[in-house]
Amino acid sequence: MTEPQQRYYITTPIYYVNDRPHIGHCYTTLVADVAARFMRLSGRDVFLLTGTDEHAERVVEAAAERGLTPIQWADRNAGAFEDAFRLLGFSNDDFIRTTQKRHTEKVESYIRRLNDSGDVYLGDYQGWWDHTQEEYVPENTAREHDFKSPITGKPLERRQEKNYFFRLSAYQDRLLKHIESNPGFIRPESRRNEVLGRIRTGLQDVPVSRAVDPDDPKSGWGILMPGDESHRIYVWIDALFNYLSAVDTDDRRKYWPAQAHVIGKDILWFHAVIWPCMLMALGEKLPGCIYAHSFWIREGRKMSKSLGNFIDMPTLTAYIDRYGLDATRWFLATQGPMGATDADFAHAKFIEVYNADLANGLGNAASRVSNMIAKYFDGACPDPTRWHGSPSRGEHAGHDWPAIATSAVENAMTRFEALDIPGALEAAVALARRVDGYIHATEPFKLAKDPEKLPEVGAILYHAAEALRIASLLMWAAIPAKVEDLQRRFGCEFNPGAAPLRDLAAWGGLTPGAHIEKGDALFPRADGEEAPPEPARAETS
């Protein structure tokens, strides 16, 4: 009897439908997609969730400006997100929308539970409201930012209203203990320190509802409070529940709790403080990790619509059209802002990374090896056991390939588990680069001039090809199409998840005698002098 698969549940934020998708949405989802793909390759039972957040007041405003109903506007933009995610090859298992009945009914039930437990109560609130983010800003934060939005710089609005509140303050000590006892709960480290510092200043109870104004259509857009339809559930509370509502079914409950919530740093507080405290109040287990990455800038400048330098879907599409989907995914995954600092989407950097990692890395090594196998062995994978002599070039440049490959696999697996996506992929591409160094040191193209040394040439090329096969497996999560192409060229049947990664990547997977296809270059070298691709004019709406 086989052991059950270890489960892995990873989520992205659900994205506001008041605007179209852009690089920020795509990057967060790509991080989750790459992690999910690798975990599937490792033999895990994976569930990847993404979706859209649709009950914001700005949705009503944007819809009205266009003569649409809120749901019509939400439908249009939710469709744009689904189209964008298909374009980028994301492998999400579900796409949840907060207007769906399966979500709204669950949210009502969670709020009822919190009402019944006394964790939600009716009270009065006065504070600074950030209309652009649809959230209240603490007094000290408002003062620190001159009573303007910390995110957009727009003026804050002083509001006083009656709300239902969640007793966040009651869970301060428990949350603090959990964060201090679990160093990986909030990552990276700088985000953890940020949250801890703010918690230690004291937690205040937070609104979970907004009053419904019969004369204001914005105020009624959302899920009404159970038992009190004069209030609707605050959009942020509604949205956070999606992570639970999507898997709170008989067949999906096994995935809870999530191993990772991948988010942008701007929404850290809701996810690292309010969300876990609500889960505690509900008696639910907490997620394993809240990972809050930084932002993208472009060519050294902060992106903004006013500067006209925003990386929107037409821009990403232009890069995909010129350099390929996998190359675009690779750049985002390896150069993205997973740490505490923002990352620069610079065209020159894109070309540099493309050429170094893909064209001159995996692609060039694969071409050299397959070309020599075609030339010296008629395209048949050589048998390394036919060679029994001493190496003509030292100890084959000191390469103990089974040990080197095993170390790369373990390194990548450890880093993927920690959501160190750039580090994991660097371990993979470093293995591919090492093949080039090996060929340079052993010079099989010179040895092949002596027919008696062909068995040694075969052993060298087998080692090189097998190392590339394993390196490509470790890169598959980021560049799936190209890796599947390479595996096919090397005569391998590649079925991700059919066997655990350690088995797939065990040394000796190439079959001697199998046909090794030469083929075109996986990644043609890019011209570093060419101008950035020009995006097609985006549709206005």
C-alpha positions in Angstrom: 0.0 0.0 0.0 1.5 3.4 -1.0 1.7 6.3 1.3 -0.9 9.1 0.7 0.5 12.1 -1.0 1.6 15.1 1.1 -0.8 17.9 0.4 0.2 21.4 -0.6 -2.3 24.3 -0.7 -1.0 27.6 -2.0 -3.0 30.8 -2.7 -2.6 34.2 -4.3 -4.6 37.2 -3.2 -7.9 37.7 -5.0 -7.6 40.7 -7.2 -9.8 43.8 -7.4 -12.0 43.8 -10.6 -12.0 47.6 -10.7 -9.1 47.5 -13.1 -7.3 45.2 -15.6 -4.5 42.8 -14.7 -0.9 44.0 -14.8 2.6 42.7 -13.9 1.9 42.9 -10.1 -1.1 40.5 -10.4 0.8 38.2 -12.8 4.0 38.1 -10.8 2.2 37.0 -7.5 0.3 34.4 -9.4 3.4 33.2 -11.2 5.3 32.7 -7.9 2.4 30.6 -6.7 2.2 28.7 -10.0 5.9 27.9 -10.1 5.8 26.7 -6.5 2.7 24.6 -7.2 4.2 23.1 -10.3 7.3 22.1 -8.5 5.3 20.5 -5.7 3.3 18.5 -8.2 6.6 17.4 -9.8 7.8 16.4 -6.3 4.7 14.1 -5.9 2.6 16.4 -3.7 -1.2 16.6 -3.9 -1.4 20.3 -4.8 -4.2 22.8 -4.8 -3.5 26.3 -6.2 -6.2 29.0 -5.7 -6.5 32.4 -7.3 -9.5 34.6 -8.2 -11.1 38.0 -8.0 -12.4 40.3 -5.2 -15.6 42.0 -6.5 -17.4 43.7 -3.6 -15.4 47.0 -3.5 -17.1 50.3 -3.6 -14.8 51.3 -6.5 -16.4 48.5 -8.6 -19.8 50.3 -8.3 -18.2 53.6 -9.2 -16.2 52.3 -12.2 -19.3 50.4 -13.5 -21.5 53.5 -13.2 -19.0 55.6 -15.1 -19.3 53.1 -18.0 -23.1 52.7 -17.8 -22.8 49.1 -16.5 -24.1 47.3 -13.4 -21.5 46.2 -10.9 -21.8 42.6 -11.9 -21.4 43.4 -15.5 -18.2 45.3 -14.8 -17.0 42.5 -12.5 -17.7 39.9 -15.1 -15.8 41.8 -17.7 -12.7 42.3 -15.6 -12.8 38.8 -14.0 -12.7 37.5 -17.5 -9.7 39.7 -18.2 -7.8 38.1 -15.3 -8.7 34.6 -16.4 -7.5 35.4 -19.9 -4.2 36.9 -18.6 -3.6 33.8 -16.4 -4.3 31.5 -19.3 -1.9 33.5 -21.4 0.9 33.0 -18.8 0.2 29.3 -18.5 -0.9 29.3 -14.9 -2.0 26.0 -13.5 -4.5 27.1 -10.9 -7.0 24.5 -9.7 -9.7 27.0 -9.1 -10.6 30.6 -9.8 -12.9 32.0 -7.1 -15.0 35.1 -7.4 -16.5 36.7 -4.3 -19.8 37.2 -6.0 -20.3 33.5 -6.4 -22.9 31.9 -4.2 -20.5 29.2 -3.0 -18.4 32.0 -1.4 -21.1 34.3 -0.2 -23.0 31.6 1.7 -19.8 30.4 3.4 -18.9 34.0 4.4 -22.4 34.4 6.0 -21.9 31.1 8.0 -18.4 32.2 9.2 -19.8 35.6 10.4 -22.7 33.8 12.2 -20.1 31.7 14.0 -18.2 34.8 15.1 -21.4 36.5 16.2 -22.5 33.4 18.2 -19.1 33.2 19.9 -19.1 36.9 20.8 -16.1 37.7 18.7 -18.2 40.1 16.6 -20.2 42.9 18.3 -22.0 46.2 17.3 -20.2 49.4 18.2 -19.3 53.0 17.1 -16.3 53.8 15.1 -14.5 57.0 14.3 -11.3 57.1 12.2 -9.5 57.9 9.0 -10.9 56.2 5.9 -8.7 55.6 2.9 -11.2 55.6 0.0 -8.5 54.4 -2.5 -7.8 51.2 -0.5 -11.2 50.9 1.2 -9.7 50.6 4.6 -9.4 52.5 7.8 -6.0 53.8 8.7 -4.8 54.0 12.3 -4.4 57.4 13.8 -0.6 57.2 14.1 -0.3 56.0 10.5 -2.6 58.8 9.3 -0.6 61.4 11.1 2.7 59.9 9.9 1.6 60.3 6.3 0.1 63.8 6.8 -3.4 62.4 6.7 -3.0 61.0 3.2 -3.2 57.4 1.9 0.1 55.6 2.7 -0.4 53.8 -0.7 -1.7 56.4 -3.1 -1.1 59.7 -1.4 -4.7 60.8 -1.7 -6.3 62.6 1.2 -7.9 60.5 3.9 -11.5 61.1 5.0 -12.6 61.4 8.6 -15.6 59.1 9.2 -17.8 58.2 12.1 -20.2 55.3 11.8 -21.8 52.4 13.6 -20.2 49.1 12.6 -19.9 45.5 13.7 -16.4 44.9 15.1 -14.2 41.9 15.4 -12.4 41.5 18.8 -8.9 41.6 17.3 -7.5 42.9 20.6 -8.6 39.6 22.3 -6.1 37.6 20.2 -3.1 39.9 20.4 -1.1 37.8 22.9 -1.9 34.5 21.1 -0.9 35.9 17.7 2.3 37.4 19.1 3.2 34.0 20.7 2.5 32.2 17.4 4.7 34.6 15.3 7.5 34.4 17.8 7.3 30.6 18.0 7.2 30.2 14.2 9.9 32.2 12.5 8.8 31.2 9.1 5.1 32.2 9.6 5.7 35.7 8.1 8.4 36.0 5.4 10.7 37.6 4.5 12.3 38.4 7.8 11.9 42.2 7.3 8.1 41.8 7.0 8.0 39.7 10.1 9.8 42.4 12.1 7.5 45.0 10.7 4.4 43.1 11.9 5.9 42.3 15.3 6.7 45.9 15.9 3.2 47.1 15.1 1.5 44.3 17.1 3.5 45.3 20.2 2.1 48.8 20.1 -1.3 47.2 20.7 -4.1 45.8 18.5 -7.5 47.6 18.3 -10.7 45.9 17.3 -11.5 46.2 13.6 -14.7 46.9 11.7 -16.2 43.9 9.9 -19.2 45.7 8.4 -20.2 49.0 6.8 -23.7 50.6 7.3 -25.9 50.4 4.2 -27.2 53.8 3.1 -30.4 53.4 1.0 -29.5 56.5 -1.0 -26.0 55.3 -1.8 -25.8 52.4 -4.2 -22.2 51.8 -3.3 -22.9 51.0 0.3 -25.2 48.0 -0.6 -22.8 46.2 -2.9 -21.6 43.2 -1.1 -22.7 40.5 1.4 -25.3 41.6 3.9 -24.6 40.9 7.6 -26.5 37.8 8.8 -29.4 39.0 10.9 -28.9 42.7 10.2 -29.4 43.7 6.6 -28.7 47.4 7.5 -25.0 46.4 7.3 -22.9 44.7 4.7 -19.8 42.8 5.4 -16.7 44.9 4.9 -15.0 44.0 1.6 -11.6 43.1 3.2 -13.2 40.7 5.6 -15.3 39.2 2.8 -12.2 38.8 0.7 -10.0 37.1 3.3 -12.5 34.3 3.8 -12.0 33.2 0.2 -9.0 31.1 1.2 -11.2 29.0 3.4 -14.5 29.1 1.5 -12.9 27.7 -1.6 -11.8 24.5 0.2 -14.5 24.3 2.8 -16.2 21.4 1.0 -16.3 17.7 1.6 -13.8 16.9 -1.1 -11.4 19.8 -0.5 -11.3 20.2 3.3 -8.2 17.9 3.3 -6.2 20.8 1.9 -6.7 23.1 4.8 -4.7 24.8 6.2 -2.8 26.5 3.4 0.9 26.0 3.3 1.4 29.4 1.9 -0.5 32.6 1.1 1.6 34.6 -1.4 0.8 38.3 -1.4 2.2 41.7 -2.1 3.7 43.7 0.8 0.9 46.3 0.6 -1.7 43.9 2.0 0.5 42.3 4.7 -1.4 43.6 7.8 -4.7 42.1 6.8 -3.1 38.7 6.0 -0.6 38.5 8.8 -2.7 39.9 11.7 -6.4 40.1 11.0 -6.7 36.9 9.0 -5.0 34.6 11.5 -6.9 36.1 14.4 -10.2 35.5 12.7 -9.1 31.9 12.1 -8.2 31.5 15.7 -11.7 32.8 16.6 -13.2 30.3 14.3 -11.2 27.5 15.7 -9.4 26.9 12.4 -5.7 26.0 11.9 -3.4 28.8 10.7 -1.6 28.8 7.4 2.0 27.8 7.3 3.4 31.0 5.8 2.4 34.5 4.8 4.9 35.5 2.1 4.8 39.2 1.3 7.0 40.1 -1.7 8.0 43.6 -2.8 7.1 45.5 -6.0 8.3 45.9 -9.5 9.7 49.1 -10.8 10.6 49.8 -14.5 13.9 51.0 -15.8 14.8 52.3 -12.4 11.6 54.3 -11.8 8.5 53.6 -9.9 5.7 52.5 -12.2 2.6 54.7 -12.5 -0.1 55.4 -15.0 0.8 59.1 -15.0 4.4 58.2 -16.2 3.0 55.9 -18.8 5.5 53.2 -17.8 3.2 50.6 -16.3 3.8 47.0 -17.4 0.3 46.0 -18.4 -0.8 43.0 -20.3 0.0 44.4 -23.8 3.6 45.0 -22.6 3.9 41.4 -21.2 2.3 40.1 -24.4 4.8 41.9 -26.5 7.7 40.2 -24.6 6.0 36.8 -24.9 5.5 37.3 -28.6 9.2 38.2 -29.2 11.0 36.0 -26.7 8.5 33.3 -25.9 6.3 32.6 -22.9 8.9 30.5 -21.0 11.5 33.2 -21.4 9.1 35.8 -19.9 8.1 33.5 -17.1 11.8 32.7 -16.4 12.7 36.4 -16.1 9.8 37.2 -13.8 10.4 34.1 -11.6 14.2 34.6 -11.3 14.5 38.4 -11.1 11.3 39.2 -9.3 11.0 41.0 -5.9 10.8 38.1 -3.6 13.0 39.8 -1.0 12.7 43.0 1.0 13.6 45.3 -2.0 11.8 46.1 -5.2 12.9 44.6 -8.5 13.6 46.4 -11.8 12.0 45.3 -15.0 14.7 46.7 -17.3 14.9 45.6 -20.9 18.7 45.3 -20.9 18.4 43.1 -17.8 15.8 40.9 -19.5 18.2 40.3 -22.4 21.1 39.7 -20.1 19.2 37.1 -18.1 17.7 35.5 -21.2 21.0 35.0 -22.9 23.0 34.0 -19.7 20.5 31.5 -18.3 18.5 30.2 -21.3 20.3 30.8 -24.6 23.9 30.3 -23.4 22.9 28.2 -20.4 20.4 25.4 -20.9 19.9 26.0 -24.6 23.5 26.1 -25.7 24.6 23.1 -23.6 21.7 21.1 -25.0 22.6 22.0 -28.6 26.3 21.2 -28.1 25.5 17.8 -26.6 22.8 16.8 -29.0 24.9 17.9 -32.0 27.9 15.8 -30.9 25.7 12.8 -30.2 24.2 13.2 -33.7 27.7 13.6 -35.2 29.6 10.9 -33.4 26.8 8.4 -32.6 24.2 8.9 -35.3 21.8 10.4 -32.8 21.7 7.3 -30.5 22.3 8.0 -26.8 25.7 6.5 -26.1 26.2 3.8 -23.5 28.6 5.0 -20.8 29.3 1.5 -19.6 31.2 0.7 -22.8 34.1 2.8 -21.6 36.5 1.2 -19.1 39.7 3.1 -19.5 41.3 6.0 -17.6 40.2 9.5 -18.4 42.2 11.2 -21.1 41.5 14.6 -19.5 42.3 14.2 -15.8 39.5 12.7 -13.7 37.0 14.0 -16.2 37.6 17.4 -14.7 36.8 16.2 -11.2 33.1 15.6 -12.0 31.3 13.1 -9.9 28.1 13.6 -11.8 25.7 11.5 -9.8 26.8 13.3 -6.6 26.6 16.7 -8.3 23.2 16.1 -9.7 21.8 14.8 -6.4 23.2 17.8 -4.6 21.5 20.1 -7.1 18.1 18.3 -6.7 18.2 18.5 -2.9 19.3 22.1 -3.0 16.4 23.0 -5.3 13.9 21.1 -3.3 14.9 22.8 -0.1 14.7 26.2 -1.6 11.4 25.6 -3.3 10.0 24.4 0.1 11.1 27.7 1.6 9.5 29.6 -1.4 13.0 30.8 -2.4 12.0 30.6 -6.1 15.0 32.5 -7.5 17.5 30.4 -5.4 15.9 27.2 -6.5 16.0 28.1 -10.1 19.6 29.2 -9.8 20.5 25.8 -8.5 18.9 24.3 -11.6 20.5 26.6 -14.1 23.9 26.3 -12.4 23.8 22.5 -13.1 23.1 23.2 -16.8 26.0 25.7 -16.9 28.3 23.2 -15.3 27.8 21.0 -18.4 29.4 23.6 -20.6 32.4 23.8 -18.3 32.6 20.0 -18.3 32.6 19.9 -22.1 35.2 22.6 -22.2 37.5 20.7 -19.8 37.1 17.2 -21.4 37.0 18.4 -25.1 35.1 15.4 -26.5 35.2 17.0 -29.9 39.0 16.5 -29.9 38.9 13.0 -28.4 36.5 12.0 -31.1 39.3 12.4 -33.7 40.7 9.1 -32.4 38.2 6.2 -33.1 39.6 4.3 -30.2 38.5 7.0 -27.8 34.8 7.0 -29.0 33.7 5.0 -25.9 35.2 7.7 -23.7 33.5 10.4 -25.8 30.2 8.5 -25.4 30.7 8.4 -21.6 31.3 12.1 -21.5 28.3 12.9 -23.7 26.1 10.6 -21.7 27.1 12.3 -18.5 26.5 15.8 -20.1 23.1 14.8 -21.5 21.9 13.2 -18.3 23.0 16.2 -16.2 21.0 18.4 -18.6 18.0 16.1 -18.3 18.0 16.5 -14.6 18.7 20.2 -14.7 15.8 20.7 -17.0 13.5 18.8 -14.5 14.4 21.4 -11.9 13.6 24.2 -14.3 10.3 22.8 -15.5 8.1 24.7 -13.0 9.2 28.0 -14.5 9.6 27.0 -18.2 7.4 23.9 -18.7 7.0 24.0 -22.5 10.7 24.2 -23.3 11.6 21.5 -20.7 9.0 19.2 -22.1 10.4 19.8 -25.6 13.9 19.0 -24.3 12.8 15.9 -22.6 11.1 14.7 -25.8 14.3 15.5 -27.8 16.3 13.4 -25.3 13.9 10.4 -25.8 12.3 10.7 -22.4 8.6 10.2 -21.5 7.9 13.1 -19.1 4.8 13.0 -17.1 5.0 15.5 -14.2 3.7 13.9 -10.9 3.8 10.4 -12.3 6.7 9.6 -9.9 8.3 11.7 -7.1 11.0 14.1 -8.3 13.8 12.2 -6.5 12.9 9.2 -8.6 12.5 11.2 -11.9 15.9 12.9 -11.2 17.7 9.7 -10.1 21.0 9.4 -12.1 20.7 7.1 -15.1 17.4 8.1 -16.5 18.6 8.3 -20.1 18.3 5.1 -22.0 21.4 4.1 -24.1 20.4 3.7 -27.7 17.4 6.1 -27.4 17.2 8.7 -30.2 18.6 12.1 -29.3 17.1 14.7 -31.5 19.2 17.6 -32.7 16.5 20.1 -33.4 16.5 23.9 -33.5 17.9 26.0 -30.6 15.6 25.9 -27.6 16.3 29.6 -27.0 17.9 31.5 -29.9 20.3 34.2 -28.7 18.8 37.6 -28.3 20.3 40.8 -29.7 21.3 43.0 -26.7 21.1 46.1 -28.9 17.5 45.8 -30.1 14.8 48.1 -28.7 12.2 46.7 -26.3 9.2 45.1 -28.0 6.4 47.6 -28.8 3.1 46.6 -27.2 0.0 46.7 -29.2 -2.3 49.5 -28.3 -4.4 48.5 -25.3 -8.1 48.6 -25.5 -9.8 51.3 -23.5 -12.9 50.7 -21.6 
